[in-house]
Amino acid sequence: MRRILRENAVCAFMASAGCAAMAWLGLYGFAWSDYEIEAKPAFEALAHGHALRFLQLAPAYGGSLVERAPFALLPGLWGGGQLAVYRMVAVPCLLAAAALGVWLCSRMRAEGRSTLARALVVGICVANPLTLGALELGHPEEILGACLCVAAVVLASRNRPMWAGVLLGLAIANKEWALLAAGPVLLGLPSQTGTGRGPDLSRGRRSTLMCAASACVVTVLILAPLMLVSAGGFVASARAAAVPGGTLFQPWQLWWFLGSHGALVHAAFGIALPGYRTGPTWTSTVSHPLIVVTGLGLVAALWRQRRRAQLAVDERSAMLLLALVLLLRCMLDTWDTGYYMLPFAIALLAWESRGASRPPLLVLLGVVLPWLGLQELAQHGMSPDAQAAFFLVWTAPLAVWLGVRLFSVGPPERTPSFARRDAARAREMTVAALDGQETTVSPLGRLVRTS
C-alpha cells in the first residue's frame, strides 16, 4: 500500500490541483444556469430536511441527485448556504475524474510510457475546457457519468462482471445516456466472442447475466424512490428528455441544414438567437431513438465480426466502441451542447492511453475543437451555419476513422516495453539454465550467476 501511494503521489497531487482549478474557475455561482432551474429546488428541500419534497422536485436526471445527496447535506455541518451546496454536490464528480486520471496514469507507468504522455492524460482527464463548461452550465453529473462508464468497461474486460454492472447501473441512474455504454460493457466481458464453447461459453453467459443483473438492481434501487414518490412527475420529465420538443435546434449536430430560417428562435430565459434555424418536427422525434438503434447496430456488428474471426473484444476495442457511440450521440442529437462532448472525450482518452507509444494527441483535438467551435468562435460572431459546418468538418471524418479502426482486424499491437523486458529476462534465464548454470534475480532485476 505504501509503495502504491508513493508511486502515485505526484500524479494524485496534479489531479487534485486540476480539480481545485476547475472548481475555482467553474463553481463561482449558479445564477442563470441549469442548476438554478433544475437541481437547486430539490437540493434546497433536502438541505432543509424535506426528503420527500427532494424526490418530488428532482429533474429528469434525479438519479444523479440521489447519488450526490450526501454531499448536499455536508454544508449543514458548518452552516453553509446554497452556494456551498452547489459546490459540494460537484465534488464527487471532480473526484471521479481525478481518480480516473490517477488510475490511467498508473497503468501507463507500468507500460513504460513517457512522463509527458502521463502528464497529458492526467491534465486532460481532470482539467479541460469541456469540464469547465459542464461546471459553468450546472451539469457536473456529466463528468461523473463519463468516468463511471469508462471504469465499467475496464472492469468488464478484467472479468469483474458484478462490479462492472454496479458502475454501469450507477451511470445509468446518474443520466440516461449511459445506456449507450451497456453494449460496450457487456461485449467487453471475456468469452463473449472468440472460440468459447462448453464450460467457457457457460461462464461467459453467467458473466453477462451477472453484469446485467447487477446493473439493473443498482439502477432500480436508485430510481425506484423517484418513480414512487414523484407521482408521475419524474416519469413525465424523463419521457420529455427522451423525446425533446420545442423550437430550439442546436447548430452542432447532423440535422442542422435540414432546418429553415423562419421565426426568431429563443433560448432559455427568452434570449434571442439570431441566425438559428427551426428544425423539422420529425428530427426531434427520431434523433434519440436513432442514437439507440445506431449504438445497438454497432455492438451487433462488432460482435458478429469478432465471432466470425474467432477473436475476443479486448479492452481497447470495447473502449473505442464506447467512444464512437458517444461521438455519434453528439452528432445525432438535435439538442447537442458543449458538455455532451465530454463523455466522448473521456472515453477517447481512456482508449488512447492504452497500447499506443505516442502521447494522446487525438484526444487533444477532441477537446480543443469542440471548445473552439462551440464557445470561442460562437462568442466572436461566427454564424450558426458556420458553426454547424465547422462541427461536421471534423466530427464526420473522425467518426469514419474511428469506425474503420474499430472494425479493422490487423496484426496484434506492439508489446509494451515492460513486457518485452520481462520476455528478454525470461529468455536469458532459460539459456542460463540450459548451460547448466544456476541463475537468480537480484532485487534490482539483474541476472546473477552463482556458478
Steps between C-alpha positions, in 0.01 A plus 500: 500500500782742586669424171179573308451828684862600444490421129177694442562791736611745231221396266242534776634846586468608135147363481401676823645827374307464178176436690561805716563713192181378331298561818645852535428591138169321446317502834489874560119509505186333367300802383358467147607136473313172469582426862291796618195379310529122522707385799499789749135464616548129577831545682357796692214284623743226602722746688195603704420139586211443255603169340164434333493848351854442375384193307193680366702795367775289342549560124529236228850414619381471860700182548816709493357720774427191710857374454643838603249568777744431789727778374206741500457441874863573591474885491245476779784396734656846480189701415574535130239643264382413152828600340682251723249230404548581132874456535490191719275298267760551225780359718427128435499566126838670510638229728386235253696674224806525724480132596466397135797716402722349772388150401582554134833656592600203717423257219701707253794505740489120519521492119806723498327801344671837506447761770359742242233251391399429859483870586283568195258222597460630854465858381241423233302269728472755781544849356366569153266761351213251461508423874504872572198549273309221674564661838401847381174373349411310818552144374788342697316167482623471140855458636387233745310304236796501261741369764257229613450374145873485427571322830220251428656409164841448664359280776301297250811429293673386821221247560339686790140473378328586828701817565476599136123467527492704820687789335286472188186513715628809681574663164154422359330630814723807484384584147310302239755540220720247683275227355724536194786354707312177571602346167874572531500381862325170426703446185822558690435208734721195431355208299249721318679444171766268374497122525346452844300176521375273776614624843649819351171587330307424818731726703459774242123482527518508879726805485258676266202422721687607814605829343155577359325399822723711723455800269123461508490458878709810565301708251167393651616561857593858416210590271217315677451765774481770233241308299287423805510833682485746213154370396581490131697824486836328469365263234355791303823698514703195397265439207533864396878467508480186285303684231596870517257754373495874453653711229862510617718338237873498582749555216746234618333189357430312180149629430570872505479579130161326475354786704373830365555865588155601614382667817759624746609217730522561875706306755446472874409819687368644170844567351473565126716288268532678165601279210371181660284263298169341590541127461246261348274341758597147403868555581437548872276193495746263337833631629514321835355167375745514210789545745394184684451302180837612365674398821334158499588455134867569563505260795335225296730556202815487713381190685422324171832596342711387795295184536565405140869580531515310832649802670413649836393859553783630716494806722624740232238384249219534754626846598527607137143379445386708797676810365346455155149452637532811718628705206204390288272597786629857472464504121145364496355691795312815396568649846873439498686739731862543599502271801350216293847458347661438839411126537629439147827678582549301823436170320735596217764595758468161671535325164797705386683463832528122451729321258625800300858620528426863415342761729118527483490759222170395343300576812653849503312566178188347656523755781635812328279492190166481689614777731613709202187448293233491769629780718777722373398537134132527593575784740704684239227533239515173305156432350307187606530361146878537515503338843306203363736466203805521729351231724434260213838562337685328784240272661394314184856402391588413859195272534590325173862455609399361838258260331764377257748459784243311707409247232848452356650169612874537450813360658529515876616827646856553614581348832559762771861558596466352847366176354786483251750542782337221700505273196870575443582418860309175476698403189830578672401290799406211271831517317688509828309197627581307180865585552488324837550816697297605800340838450322727741345843464614786722254748650608747230388263226853403381599138437756364748689182416634308798700230325 
